[in-house]
Amino acid sequence: MPAAPKPDILAAFEAAKGFMPTDEGLALYAAAVEAGRLGLPLLEVGTYCGRSTVLLADAARQAGVTALTVDHHRGSEEQQPGWDYHDPETVDPETGLMDTLPAFRRTLHRAGLEEHVVALVGRSPQIAAIWNSPLGLVFVDGGHTDEHANADYEGWAPHVAEGGVLVIHDVFPEPLDEFTGQAPYRVYLRALESGDFTEISVTGSLRVLRRTRATAPAPR
Ligand SMILES: C[S@@+](CC[C@H](N)C(=O)[O-])C[C@H]1O[C@@H](n2cnc3c(N)ncnc32)[C@H](O)[C@@H]1O
């Protein structure tokens, strides 16, 4: 039986602002609990208001590791004013810019999970460029353009330890609508074609891949 969150954790996930449906959240949780057995941190790219972070944080708590979550908190392209996924409540009235950091902090506080999470506030490629330790899980749910999805893959997938998992969200083999691109799908294909990852589950648009081959050493 895959690991499932307790009712209070599931309720905190479902109460948080965000886009992830419950079936995908349950698949992410099961993958995170399994990956936690490696004793390495679990990292997500794309915090938004902390919906998926709640699940990673609870899995990290159980494993005695830390969940890391990366976001500049200014929103993705499709979340900006005028776009379909925009939520006016995420705009900071002083700057007029999106700022999802306060909502994220409230989500974690309400769930009682603050001490299990380190929030890395900044651009994913900039943080990845200075990151140098292995991870048990990388969950890619950041920017959905080819530029951002590829940068997230290139920056973070090499840090997934052997036996660890790479989870990719919003993988749509067919275009869903005019707002939902297929960059995550192309990155998912790239991961499989690398020969380094093997698919272990498919739930909605969530794909869980296990690293079955160590990263090749960087060329000198
Ligand atoms: C789809 S949302 C994440 C949803 C979240 N995982 C959840 O379950 O609710 C994507 C997030 O990625 C962030 N993002 C997009 N491009 C980014 C980048 N290059 N660096 C850091 N964060 C980025 C956005 O600010 C946005 O909050």
The ligand as an SDF file (V2000), in Angstrom:
LIG
                    3D

 27 29  0  0  0  0  0  0  0  0999 V2000
    2.5020   26.0660  -10.7310 C   0  0  0  0  0  0  0  0  0  0  0  0
    3.1350   27.0810   -9.4500 S   0  0  0  0  0  0  0  0  0  0  0  0
    3.6190   25.9050   -8.2220 C   0  0  0  0  0  0  0  0  0  0  0  0
    2.4280   25.2340   -7.5850 C   0  0  0  0  0  0  0  0  0  0  0  0
    2.7190   24.5030   -6.2940 C   0  0  0  0  0  0  0  0  0  0  0  0
    3.6930   23.4480   -6.4620 N   0  0  0  0  0  0  0  0  0  0  0  0
    1.4260   23.9640   -5.7210 C   0  0  0  0  0  0  0  0  0  0  0  0
    1.2860   22.7380   -5.5840 O   0  0  0  0  0  0  0  0  0  0  0  0
    0.5170   24.7340   -5.4390 O   0  0  0  0  0  0  0  0  0  0  0  0
    4.6750   27.5790  -10.1480 C   0  0  0  0  0  0  0  0  0  0  0  0
    5.5330   28.4650   -9.2320 C   0  0  0  0  0  0  0  0  0  0  0  0
    6.8340   28.4960   -9.8110 O   0  0  0  0  0  0  0  0  0  0  0  0
    7.3960   29.7700   -9.5780 C   0  0  0  0  0  0  0  0  0  0  0  0
    8.4290   29.9980  -10.5890 N   0  0  0  0  0  0  0  0  0  0  0  0
    8.2860   30.0750  -11.9260 C   0  0  0  0  0  0  0  0  0  0  0  0
    9.4590   30.2350  -12.5360 N   0  0  0  0  0  0  0  0  0  0  0  0
   10.3940   30.2580  -11.5370 C   0  0  0  0  0  0  0  0  0  0  0  0
   11.8220   30.3980  -11.5220 C   0  0  0  0  0  0  0  0  0  0  0  0
   12.5260   30.5300  -12.6500 N   0  0  0  0  0  0  0  0  0  0  0  0
   12.4350   30.3850  -10.3300 N   0  0  0  0  0  0  0  0  0  0  0  0
   11.7440   30.2600   -9.1770 C   0  0  0  0  0  0  0  0  0  0  0  0
   10.3970   30.1050   -9.1360 N   0  0  0  0  0  0  0  0  0  0  0  0
    9.7370   30.1060  -10.3010 C   0  0  0  0  0  0  0  0  0  0  0  0
    6.2430   30.7290   -9.6440 C   0  0  0  0  0  0  0  0  0  0  0  0
    6.5300   31.9130   -8.9080 O   0  0  0  0  0  0  0  0  0  0  0  0
    5.0840   29.9010   -9.0860 C   0  0  0  0  0  0  0  0  0  0  0  0
    4.8450   30.2010   -7.7270 O   0  0  0  0  0  0  0  0  0  0  0  0
  1  2  1  0
  2  3  1  0
  2 10  1  0
  3  4  1  0
  4  5  1  0
  5  6  1  0
  5  7  1  0
  7  8  2  0
  7  9  1  0
 10 11  1  0
 11 12  1  0
 11 26  1  0
 12 13  1  0
 13 14  1  0
 13 24  1  0
 14 15  1  0
 14 23  1  0
 15 16  2  0
 16 17  1  0
 17 18  1  0
 17 23  2  0
 18 19  1  0
 18 20  2  0
 20 21  1  0
 21 22  2  0
 22 23  1  0
 24 25  1  0
 24 26  1  0
 26 27  1  0
M  CHG  2   2   1   9  -1
M  END
$$$$
